[in-house]
Amino acid sequence: MLVVLDLGNSSLKMGVFEDSRLLATERFEGGCAIADGVILSPHVAQAAEVVVGCSAPAQLAALLRSLGRPARVLGLDVVAAVPTTYEHPGDLGIDRVAAAWGARELVGGGPAVVADIGTAVTVDALDRDGRFVAVAIAPGPQAAVDGLARAAPHLPRAAFGDPPGAPARGTRDSLVNGLAFGVAGLVDRLAREARRVLRDDDAPLVLTGGSAAVVARLLPRTTRIGADCVLHGLRALHAAVPAGASAATGGVRGRETAR
């Protein structure tokens, strides 16, 4: 049994795997103190291996202390082993690579586009050779809400959610429409840019992240929601990239993990 932990800025997500099958998931909310305060599942003690993917480095040491057992942290060695369009692969976050690998597993192989809609909106892809194709990073829904509140404090604060639609019946409705349709339009445009780079207009789009369901309902093309994309991708990367691997070993191809 393998336990995979995805440590983010505001939450910790755990996945329990038997081979490539996801048996259970759990999510812990907690902000800055999440790694210190969370009580982890007994699965952690029972697992043959524990793997950690981290996009919140400041919390990593506390999480590792709380585990009370060895764990593999997927870091620069893994990113360096994955072919990418980045000139400096060390600048690439493991969460973006994992989301793309997880999306490709979800669609059964072949080129895939993934949009992770969380604190930031990231849109990336894997091409048919398994190369990670970076596309864009943009402010996420909550960042847009917070930024508008600071820049225009006279406006009512609106939460991101399903839009009431046009015509708006008031300022709050206008704000919700702008946020929801704006983020959906952003994702749609960036997905088209990803498909252009892939030279594949039919490459499937997978949405993940906390706001994926709202955005999926507003897109003109059918999409898949992969709530556990990052967990699946971290598992696949752990299996495909031996500890200590680097680009000098010839790298790995995303196709190797497609089912």
C-alpha positions as CSV (number, residue, x, y, z in Angstrom):
1,M,0.0,0.0,0.0
2,L,1.2,3.5,-0.9
3,V,0.2,6.7,0.8
4,V,0.5,9.9,-1.3
5,L,0.4,13.3,0.4
6,D,-0.2,16.5,-1.6
7,L,0.7,19.5,0.6
8,G,-0.6,22.8,-0.6
9,N,-0.8,26.3,0.9
10,S,-4.2,25.8,2.5
11,S,-4.8,22.1,2.6
12,L,-3.3,18.7,2.8
13,K,-4.8,15.9,0.6
14,M,-4.0,12.2,1.2
15,G,-4.6,9.3,-1.2
16,V,-4.2,5.6,-0.4
17,F,-3.2,3.5,-3.4
18,E,-3.0,-0.2,-4.0
19,D,-0.9,-0.4,-7.2
20,S,-2.6,2.2,-9.4
21,R,-6.0,2.0,-7.8
22,L,-7.0,4.8,-5.5
23,L,-8.7,3.2,-2.5
24,A,-9.4,6.3,-0.3
25,T,-8.8,10.0,0.0
26,E,-8.9,12.5,2.8
27,R,-8.5,16.2,2.9
28,F,-7.4,18.3,5.8
29,E,-7.9,22.1,5.8
30,G,-5.7,24.3,7.9
31,G,-3.7,27.1,6.4
32,C,-0.2,27.8,7.7
33,A,-0.4,25.4,10.6
34,I,-1.8,22.4,8.8
35,A,1.2,20.2,9.0
36,D,1.6,20.7,12.7
37,G,-2.1,20.3,13.6
38,V,-3.3,17.5,11.4
39,I,-3.8,14.0,12.8
40,L,-3.0,11.7,10.0
41,S,-4.8,8.5,9.1
42,P,-3.5,5.1,10.4
43,H,-2.9,4.3,6.8
44,V,0.4,6.3,7.1
45,A,1.8,3.9,9.7
46,Q,0.6,0.9,7.7
47,A,1.8,1.9,4.3
48,A,4.8,0.3,2.6
49,E,5.8,3.7,1.3
50,V,4.8,7.3,1.9
51,V,5.3,9.9,-0.9
52,V,5.0,13.7,-0.5
53,G,4.4,16.3,-3.2
54,C,4.7,19.8,-1.9
55,S,3.8,23.2,-3.2
56,A,4.2,24.9,0.2
57,P,7.8,24.4,1.2
58,A,7.5,26.4,4.4
59,Q,5.2,23.7,5.8
60,L,7.2,20.7,4.6
61,A,9.5,20.2,7.6
62,A,6.6,20.3,10.0
63,L,4.7,17.7,7.9
64,L,7.7,15.3,7.8
65,R,8.1,15.6,11.5
66,S,4.5,14.8,12.1
67,L,4.7,11.6,10.0
68,G,7.0,9.9,12.4
69,R,8.4,7.7,9.6
70,P,10.5,8.0,6.4
71,A,8.9,9.5,3.4
72,R,10.0,10.3,-0.2
73,V,9.6,13.9,-1.1
74,L,9.2,14.3,-4.9
75,G,11.3,17.3,-5.7
76,L,13.8,18.7,-8.2
77,D,15.1,15.2,-9.1
78,V,11.7,14.2,-10.4
79,V,11.0,17.5,-12.2
80,A,14.5,17.3,-13.8
81,A,13.7,13.8,-15.1
82,V,10.5,14.9,-16.9
83,P,11.0,16.4,-20.4
84,T,9.5,19.9,-20.4
85,T,9.4,23.2,-22.3
86,Y,10.9,25.1,-19.4
87,E,14.4,26.4,-20.0
88,H,15.0,26.0,-16.3
89,P,13.1,22.9,-15.1
90,G,13.9,23.7,-11.4
91,D,11.5,26.6,-11.6
92,L,8.6,24.2,-12.3
93,G,6.4,23.1,-9.4
94,I,5.9,19.4,-8.9
95,D,2.1,20.0,-8.5
96,R,1.8,21.2,-12.1
97,V,3.7,18.2,-13.4
98,A,1.7,15.9,-11.3
99,A,-1.6,17.4,-12.4
100,A,-0.7,16.9,-16.1
101,W,0.4,13.3,-15.5
102,G,-2.8,12.5,-13.5
103,A,-4.9,14.0,-16.3
104,R,-3.2,11.8,-18.9
105,E,-4.0,8.7,-16.7
106,L,-7.6,9.8,-16.4
107,V,-8.1,10.0,-20.2
108,G,-6.3,6.8,-20.8
109,G,-3.2,8.1,-22.5
110,G,-2.5,10.4,-25.4
111,P,-2.2,14.1,-25.4
112,A,-4.1,15.9,-22.6
113,V,-4.7,19.4,-21.3
114,V,-5.2,20.1,-17.6
115,A,-6.5,23.2,-15.8
116,D,-5.9,23.4,-12.1
117,I,-8.3,26.0,-10.7
118,G,-7.2,26.9,-7.2
119,T,-5.3,29.8,-5.6
120,A,-3.9,30.2,-9.1
121,V,-5.2,29.0,-12.5
122,T,-2.6,26.9,-14.2
123,V,-3.1,25.4,-17.7
124,D,-0.6,22.9,-19.0
125,A,-0.5,19.8,-21.2
126,L,1.4,16.6,-22.0
127,D,2.1,16.0,-25.6
128,R,2.0,12.6,-27.3
129,D,5.7,12.0,-26.5
130,G,5.1,12.7,-22.8
131,R,6.7,16.1,-22.7
132,F,5.3,18.5,-20.2
133,V,4.1,21.6,-22.1
134,A,3.8,24.6,-19.9
135,V,1.1,27.1,-21.0
136,A,0.1,29.7,-18.4
137,I,-0.4,30.7,-14.8
138,A,-3.1,33.2,-13.9
139,P,-4.8,34.5,-10.8
140,G,-7.4,32.1,-9.4
141,P,-11.0,32.9,-8.4
142,Q,-10.2,33.8,-4.8
143,A,-7.2,35.9,-5.8
144,A,-9.5,37.8,-8.1
145,V,-12.0,38.3,-5.3
146,D,-9.4,39.5,-2.9
147,G,-7.7,41.7,-5.4
148,L,-10.9,43.4,-6.4
149,A,-11.8,43.9,-2.7
150,R,-8.5,45.7,-2.2
151,A,-8.6,47.8,-5.3
152,A,-12.3,48.7,-5.1
153,P,-13.4,48.5,-1.5
154,H,-16.6,50.3,-2.2
155,L,-17.9,47.3,-4.1
156,P,-19.7,44.5,-2.2
157,R,-17.7,41.4,-1.7
158,A,-18.9,38.5,-3.9
159,A,-18.1,34.8,-3.6
160,F,-17.1,32.7,-6.6
161,G,-19.9,30.4,-7.6
162,D,-22.5,29.6,-10.2
163,P,-23.4,32.9,-11.9
164,P,-27.0,34.1,-11.9
165,G,-26.6,35.1,-15.6
166,A,-27.4,38.2,-17.6
167,P,-29.1,40.5,-17.2
168,A,-27.8,41.0,-13.7
169,R,-30.2,42.3,-11.1
170,G,-27.7,44.2,-9.1
171,T,-24.0,44.9,-8.4
172,R,-23.4,41.6,-6.5
173,D,-24.9,39.6,-9.4
174,S,-22.7,41.6,-11.8
175,L,-19.7,40.7,-9.8
176,V,-20.5,37.0,-9.6
177,N,-21.2,36.9,-13.3
178,G,-17.9,38.6,-14.0
179,L,-15.9,36.3,-11.8
180,A,-17.5,33.0,-13.0
181,F,-17.7,33.8,-16.7
182,G,-14.3,35.5,-16.6
183,V,-12.6,32.5,-15.1
184,A,-14.4,30.1,-17.5
185,G,-13.4,32.3,-20.4
186,L,-9.8,32.4,-19.2
187,V,-9.7,28.6,-19.0
188,D,-11.3,28.1,-22.3
189,R,-8.9,30.5,-24.1
190,L,-5.9,28.9,-22.4
191,A,-7.1,25.4,-23.3
192,R,-7.3,26.5,-26.9
193,E,-3.8,27.8,-26.7
194,A,-2.6,24.4,-25.2
195,R,-4.3,22.5,-28.1
196,R,-2.7,24.8,-30.6
197,V,0.8,24.0,-29.2
198,L,-0.1,20.3,-29.1
199,R,-1.4,20.6,-32.7
200,D,-4.4,18.6,-31.6
201,D,-7.8,20.3,-31.5
202,D,-9.4,17.3,-29.9
203,A,-7.0,16.9,-27.0
204,P,-9.2,16.4,-23.9
205,L,-9.4,19.0,-21.2
206,V,-9.4,17.8,-17.5
207,L,-10.3,20.3,-14.8
208,T,-9.1,19.9,-11.2
209,G,-8.9,22.1,-8.1
210,G,-11.5,23.5,-5.8
211,S,-13.5,25.5,-8.4
212,A,-13.4,22.9,-11.2
213,A,-17.1,22.0,-11.0
214,V,-18.3,25.6,-11.4
215,V,-16.0,26.3,-14.4
216,A,-16.9,23.0,-16.1
217,R,-20.6,23.9,-16.2
218,L,-19.7,27.1,-18.1
219,L,-17.3,25.8,-20.7
220,P,-18.6,25.3,-24.3
221,R,-17.0,21.9,-24.7
222,T,-17.4,18.8,-22.6
223,T,-14.7,18.4,-20.0
224,R,-13.8,15.9,-17.4
225,I,-13.3,16.7,-13.7
226,G,-10.4,15.0,-12.1
227,A,-10.6,15.8,-8.4
228,D,-7.7,13.6,-7.6
229,C,-5.5,14.4,-10.6
230,V,-2.5,15.5,-8.5
231,L,-2.6,12.4,-6.3
232,H,-2.7,10.1,-9.3
233,G,0.1,12.1,-10.9
234,L,2.3,12.0,-7.8
235,R,1.8,8.2,-7.7
236,A,2.7,7.8,-11.3
237,L,5.8,10.0,-11.0
238,H,7.0,8.1,-8.0
239,A,6.7,4.9,-10.0
240,A,8.3,6.2,-13.1
241,V,11.2,8.2,-11.7
242,P,13.5,6.4,-9.3
243,A,14.9,8.3,-6.4
244,G,17.9,10.4,-7.5
245,A,16.9,10.3,-11.2
246,S,17.8,13.3,-13.4
247,A,17.7,14.5,-16.9
248,A,21.1,13.0,-17.4
249,T,19.6,9.5,-17.2
250,G,17.5,10.2,-20.3
251,G,14.4,11.3,-18.5
252,V,11.0,9.6,-18.5
253,R,8.1,9.6,-20.9
254,G,4.6,10.3,-19.6
255,R,3.3,7.5,-21.8
256,E,4.9,4.9,-19.6
257,T,2.2,5.5,-16.9
258,A,-0.8,5.6,-19.1
259,R,-3.3,2.8,-18.5
